[in-house]
Amino acid sequence: MRMLIEVIDRRRSADQLSPLFTTSMIDLVRTIVRNPPPGRRLGFAAVRRVHVAYQSDVSAEIFGSYTRGPRMFAFAGRIELAIDPRRPGWTVTSLRVG
């Protein structure tokens, strides 16, 4: 999630998310970057908490918070364990950033 926030803050390229995010999620992040998220004028974001609630052996819900200046914001999403050997590990398949 820290990498995601850094991309939204334009401190990283969205291309760096490719090992962890599906192509459609990277496109979503690029849209967020083009349309500034709430509070961007408050400064850089910092992830505060990340929670994982496992739904099964291969899927989980993630949610947490990040701050910008004195304000607190939230994110939530879904991760799935990839079966594709070209992209092993957990992959973000759904995302909401507030």
Secondary structure, DSSP 4 states (H G I P E B T S, - for coil): -HHHHHHHTTSS-GGGGTTTB-HHHHHHHHHHHHSPPTTGGG--EEEEEEEEEESSSSEEEEEEEEEETTEEEEEEEEEEEE--TTS-EEEEEEEEE-
